[in-house]
């Protein structure tokens, strides 16, 4: 590990030299590339340098423990104890910092929420989950733009697709993919019986055009009139767009905008993200179970979380986390759950890396 850290520090010094080179400064693309790399590894280098400083101080304190003065010896022993704990903390931090980062982590996301089993109650909870993520995004300063949505007759959502735009959105939301189960008494239930419903969530990294090149010859584009609840026409022009990607059979529909051009642009953005997600999943499968141990399966058929209203309880089944803060979580206070998931999967990735190094 320390050979790797020394190599990172050497590269950091080289980047500092390059960033002060007038020729590099004049080359905008090269300068931006180097400054990004410099920022990416600065946290590792800073932690490594702090570790080295603590290590030097620890050596000095260990020497002082050989002093004949009992008072000096006692003070040195206390300092050794403190420094050994600090050294261990920094060692653990450096191990996590050296875990290869998911290259998609900094991306914005396409969030897809669909009502599953449970009829109207599932649709109502799909709406609750969307509001939860919307509030969470607002708290992070991310922008949420609805791409397409279909409502139920009782005010719920059959499906909603939204773009959550903000740096690092994928790193915080990627573990939300899966089946979310709700247990509560529906408002229409006269005998107070608890019903169980399910909603599926998909979190896709937003794809740039350069990442997923779509051949227009592979697309079948249909236009039709948008329709709202009850089948009433939202407008009188063929503004809604349905795009079918012929090689994969993926279909994306968008009708939220009055402009056909805007609906087509939104549909293509969703299609690119679904294709990127499919590519990543195929790559992950090809890397067998190793990748799963690093980032979780992300299987959207997997039941990941239960929201139990009678008990005010939220349980994440992947990590055995139970919190009695259901109302706060539905209000967008999701960080405690997300932090626990990030820590869990970082730990798994660390164990995997250590097995490879052994």
N, C-alpha and C positions, 0 to 999 in steps of 0.2 A: 504493500500500500504506500509506503513512504517513498519508494522509487518512483511510483506513479505521481505522487504529490510533488516530488522534486522536478519531475518533467513538466508538470503543469506550471510550477513557479518559473522555470526557465522560459517556457512559452510566454508567460505573462511579461517577463522582462523584455523578451524579443518584441512583443506587441507594443510595449511602451516606447521602445526605440523606433519602431515603424511609424507610430502615430506622431512622433516628433520629426519625422523625415519630411522635408518640404515637397519632395516628389510624390510621396504618398498622399500628403494633404491636398495636392493638386488633383489627384485621381479620386474623384468623388466616390465611385463604386468601391474601389479598394479601401478607401478611408472608412466608409460605412461598414464594410465587411469586417475590418479589423476592430473597429470600435464596438461592434456587436459582440465579437468574440472576447474582447477585453472585459466587457460587462458581464458576460456569461461565466467567466472563470474567476472574477475578482473575489467573489464570496469564498471560493475554495482557497485561494491564495491568502486572503486575510485570516481565515481560520487556521491555516497551516502555519502562518507566521506567529499567530497568537499561541499555537501549540508549541512552537519552537521556543518562544519566550518563556512560557511556563516550564518547559523542560529544563531550560538553563537555570531558572530560579529554583527548581526542585533539586538540581545537582548541588547548588550552593547551600541550600538548607540542609541537605544530607551531610555535607561536610561540617556544617556548624554543630550537628548532633554529636560530633566527636569531641566537642569542646569540654574542658574540665569544669567549667562554670555550670552548676545545676540549673540556674535561672535561664542562662543562654540555651542550654540543652532543652529545657522545657519549651521555650519559645520556638526553637527550631522544630521540635516535634509537632507542635501545633501547626506550624507553617507547612511542614511536610504533609500532614494530613489534609490540609486545605488544597494544596497544590496537586496532590495525587487525585483528589476528587475532580478538580478542574481539568487535569490532564485526561482523565477518563471521559469526562463530558465532551471535551474537544475531540477525542478519538472517535466517539460515537457520532458526533456531528460530521466529522470528516468522512466517515464511512458512508453516511447518507448522502452527503454532497457528491461523492464519487459515483453514486448509482447513475447509470446512463438515463438522461432525461427523455421523457416521451416527446418526440419532435413535434407532436400536435398540441402540446400543453398550452401554448400561448395563443391558440386560435380562438376565434369566436365560434359559436355553435348554432346548429339548427336543432331546435327542441321540438319533438313530436310527442303529443299526448293523445291517447285513444282510449275511449271507454271500452271495457272488456265485459266480462260476465257480471250480471247484476241489474240489467235493464236501466231504468231511469236513474236509479241510485248511483250506478257506475258513471253515468253522464254527469250527475251533480258533483261527484267526487273528482272527476276529470277537471271540472271547472275550479274546484278548490285547490287542486294541485297546481294548475296553471297560475292561479293567484299567488300561491306560495312562492313559486319560482320567480314570478314577476316582482314580488316584494323583495326577494333575496337579491335579484339583479339590481333593483333600484338602490338597495343598500350598498352595493359594490360600485355603483356609478356606471353600470352597463345599460345599454339601450336595448329595449325589447320592441321588435317590430313584428306584428302578426302577418304571416304570409298567406295563410288560408285557414278557415275554420268552418265547422258545421255544427249547428246547435241541435238540441233536443227540444221537444215540445214543452218541457217543464223547466226550461232555463238552464239546462246542463249543456255539456259539450259531447258530441259524438267523436269529434277529432279537432285538434288545433295544432297548427304548425307555426312556429315563431322563430325569428332570427334573434339570438341573444348576442349582441355585438359588444365586445369588450375584451381587452387583453387578459389572457389567462382564464377566460370563461370555461374553456374545455377542461383545464386542470382541476377546476372546482366542481364541475357538473358531470364529468364523465362517469362517475360511479352511480349516477342516478338511473342509468339504463336498466330496465327490468320491469317486473310486475309489482305494482304497489297495491296492497290489499287493505280494504277499509271494513271495519266492523262497527256498525252503529244502527240505531233505530231510525228508519226513514220517517219523514214527516207524514207520509201517507199511511204508516202502520198504526192501526187503531189499538192493537193488543200489546204494544210495547215490545214486540219481538225484535231481536238483533238480527240484522241481515249482513251477509258478507258479500262484498262486491270487489271487482278488480279493475285496475286501470294500468295500461302499459305505457311506459315512457321510453323514448329513444333519444339519445343525445349524440348528435353527429358533428364531427369537426367540420367547420365551414371550409369548403374547398375553393381555392383560387382557380382561375381559368388555366393558368400555366401548369397547375398540378393535375388537372383532369381535363384533357382535351377531348371535347365531344364533336364527332363528325356529324354535321348537319344531315348527311345522307342516312344516318342511323336513327333519325328522329321522325316520328309521325306526330304532326301537330294538328289538333282539332280545336275549333273554336265554337262556342255556343253561348246562349244567353244565361247570365247569372240568375240564380233563383234563391229566394230567401225562405223563411218559415212558411209552411202552407203552400209552397209552390208558387207564390206570387213573384212576379218578375221584379228584380231589383232595378234593372234598366232595360232599355229597348234596343240595345245593340249587342252584337256577338262579342262581348268583351272577355268572357271566361275562356280559359285556355287549358287544354289537356295535352300533355306531352308524353308520348310513349317512346321509351328507349328500346328499339327493336332487338339489339343483341342480348339484352338482359331481361327484357319484359317489364322493367320498372316503369310505373305510371305515376305521373305527378299532375295534380289538378290545382289551379289557382284561379279564384274568382273574386278576391276581396277588393281589387282595384276596379275603377270604372274604365280604365284604359287597358285595352288588349295588350299593348306593348309592355306596360308595367307588369301585368299578370304573367306574360311570357318570360320576362326577365326574372321575376321571383321564382317561377316554376323551374327555370334553368338553374338557378342558384341552389334550390332544394335538390334537383336531380344530380348536380355535381357533387354535393355533399353526400348523397346516398351512394353514389358510385365510389367516392373516396372511402367511405365507411366499408363498403363491400370489399374493396381492394385491401384495406388494412386487415379486415377479418380473415381474408384468404391467406394473407401473409402470416398472420398469427397462427392459423391452423397448420401452416407449413412448418412452423417452428415448434410444433408439438406442444407439450404441456409446459415447457419452460416459460414461454411468454405469459401463459395464464397465471403462473405463480407470481409474476411481476405486477400485472395490472388487473388481475381478476378476469373472469371469463367474459363479462359484459353481455352474457346471454340474456336477451330480452324476454325469453320465456321463463327465466329464473325468478321465483318469488323472492324479492329482496327485502321488502319492508311491510310491516303491518301497522296500521293506524287504528287503535282501539279507543273509540269515543267513550264508552261507559267507564273505562278505567283511566282515561286521559293519558294513554300510554302509546308510545311509538317504539317499535322494536325493529332493529335492523338484523335480519337473520344471518347475514354473511359473517358478522363479527360478534354476534351475541350481545349487542348493545341495546339496553332498554332505558328509555328516558320517560319520566312522567311530566312531560312539558308539551303535550300535544298542541294546545292552543297557540303557544309561543312559536312552535315550529311551523304551524300552518300560517302564522303571520309573517313568515319569512326568516325566522331566527334559526337558520339551518346549519350555521358554522360548526356547532358542537358535533353534529352527525358527520359532516364533511371532514372535519379535522381528524376524527376517530378513524374514518375510512382511509384517509391519506396515510396516517401513521401505520395502520395495519398493513396496507399494501407496500409501503416503504420497508417495513420490517420483513415482509415476505421476500421482497426483491433483494434485500441485504443478505438474508439467509441463503438465497439462491446464488448470489455473487460469491459468498464465502465458500459455498460447496464447490464452485467452479475453481476457486483459487487453491482449495485444499489439495 
